[in-house]
């Protein structure tokens, strides 16, 4: 027979464990709710919490994914815009889901406008045109 005090203690422990589990799930959901920012022609590493069976890219013209192993992805910015990337395990459960925002980098890039035509330039000690066409460049602010 379980004493009332022991039963109360057991219930308190179960409630505390349940609350902790719910906070962990909510924290994981919040962590994935923030968009992943990637600069154009740059990569970001994503370490998955579980092995992925499949990876889905909403718009492959905006971002591309390279699967290094079942738990490691590299997301590369291909075109300006926003897309979504989802990784699921072998049973179809979501192990990663995030919006990906691809934008121009703040450093080392210059856009030269001649009339309505823009030329993207990569700058270090000097500037040179990039291989990115003006059609892919975002419009002027």
Phi and psi in degrees as a GROMACS rama.xvg file:
@    title "Ramachandran Plot"
@    xaxis  label "Phi"
@    yaxis  label "Psi"
@TYPE xy
-90.3985  130.969  UNK-2
-72.6221  153.077  UNK-3
-57.9978  -39.3325  UNK-4
-66.5981  -41.6155  UNK-5
-64.7508  -40.8997  UNK-6
-62.6981  -43.5802  UNK-7
-62.8478  -42.8664  UNK-8
-63.3147  -41.5642  UNK-9
-63.0478  -42.7178  UNK-10
-64.4083  -39.9853  UNK-11
-64.21  -42.0465  UNK-12
-64.0184  -44.3418  UNK-13
-62.4178  -40.7674  UNK-14
-65.0783  -41.274  UNK-15
-64.738  -42.6863  UNK-16
-64.6409  -39.7297  UNK-17
-63.9009  -43.566  UNK-18
-63.5611  -40.8208  UNK-19
-63.0866  -43.0165  UNK-20
-63.9845  -41.746  UNK-21
-64.8307  -39.3393  UNK-22
-65.996  -37.2262  UNK-23
-64.9358  -42.7488  UNK-24
-65.0337  -43.6519  UNK-25
-64.296  -39.597  UNK-26
-63.6983  -40.7156  UNK-27
-64.8283  -40.1087  UNK-28
-65.6657  -40.5365  UNK-29
-67.0331  -37.3835  UNK-30
-63.1426  -33.3744  UNK-31
-87.6143  -8.92656  UNK-32
-75.1853  -24.4258  UNK-33
-76.8892  135.268  UNK-34
-66.2373  149.965  UNK-35
-92.6446  120.425  UNK-36
-92.1846  127.205  UNK-37
-132.144  134.39  UNK-38
-80.1481  152.189  UNK-39
-59.4613  137.184  UNK-40
63.5195  19.5907  UNK-41
-121.67  165.812  UNK-42
-122.96  153.565  UNK-43
-128.46  135.009  UNK-44
-87.4626  136.292  UNK-45
-125.024  121.674  UNK-46
-98.0006  119.072  UNK-47
-81.1651  150.964  UNK-48
-80.8656  -13.5608  UNK-49
-152.256  159.343  UNK-50
-62.5918  138.709  UNK-51
-94.4985  141.35  UNK-52
-97.8648  -32.3906  UNK-53
-145.886  150.431  UNK-54
-128.065  130.551  UNK-55
-117.827  130.475  UNK-56
-111.586  124.619  UNK-57
-59.4258  -50.7032  UNK-58
-135.121  101.24  UNK-59
-66.6638  -10.7412  UNK-60
-78.7109  -17.5755  UNK-61
-95.2999  -44.6534  UNK-62
-140.688  150.975  UNK-63
-126.377  152.184  UNK-64
-122.745  131.78  UNK-65
-110.08  123.465  UNK-66
-92.8881  112.381  UNK-67
-80.8386  -48.0213  UNK-68
-151.235  -176.632  UNK-69
-62.0919  -18.8972  UNK-70
-115.47  1.10376  UNK-71
-130.829  125.81  UNK-72
-120.97  148.487  UNK-73
-118.35  122.926  UNK-74
-103.253  123.733  UNK-75
-112.451  132.145  UNK-76
-76.4877  119.765  UNK-77
-105.799  -35.1124  UNK-78
-148.121  156.594  UNK-79
-68.9485  137.363  UNK-80
144.104  -166.691  UNK-81
-126.5  134.953  UNK-82
-142.98  -178.221  UNK-83
-128.089  143.446  UNK-84
-123.756  132.563  UNK-85
-129.451  133.128  UNK-86
-118.175  132.422  UNK-87
-122.432  153.408  UNK-88
-82.3329  -175.748  UNK-89
-62.4903  -22.439  UNK-90
-95.3181  0.468841  UNK-91
90.9082  5.33842  UNK-92
-80.163  139.06  UNK-93
-72.4213  124.844  UNK-94
-108.026  -16.9492  UNK-95
-156.529  136.811  UNK-96
-152.406  125.092  UNK-97
-156.47  146.258  UNK-98
-75.2634  144.839  UNK-99
-120.687  124.33  UNK-100
-107.713  117.975  UNK-101
-105.116  124.081  UNK-102
-139.319  172.326  UNK-103
-72.0006  147.878  UNK-104
-73.2296  158.625  UNK-105
-86.9588  -19.8503  UNK-106
-119.389  136.876  UNK-107
82.6175  7.25265  UNK-108
-123.474  139.62  UNK-109
-136.738  140.474  UNK-110
-111.723  121.477  UNK-111
-103.277  124.784  UNK-112
-103.52  129.204  UNK-113
-123.997  98.1293  UNK-114
67.5836  -124.065  UNK-115
-95.7473  -1.25815  UNK-116
-99.3538  129.843  UNK-117
-107.318  141.936  UNK-118
-121.862  123.916  UNK-119
-80.7182  131.702  UNK-120
-122.23  138.683  UNK-121
-102.073  127.286  UNK-122
-121.215  134.088  UNK-123
-129.999  -114.371  UNK-124
-69.6494  -28.3269  UNK-125
-141.388  170.777  UNK-126
-109.806  142.487  UNK-127
-137.871  147.953  UNK-128
-62.2612  143.638  UNK-129
-87.4848  170.75  UNK-130
-78.7985  -12.7962  UNK-131
-67.8872  130.51  UNK-132
-76.9245  156.725  UNK-133
-63.6717  -25.3388  UNK-134
-65.28  -27.8862  UNK-135
-88.4919  -13.9916  UNK-136
-72.3495  143.76  UNK-137
-68.0119  154.959  UNK-138
-71.8669  164.442  UNK-139
-66.0205  147.835  UNK-140
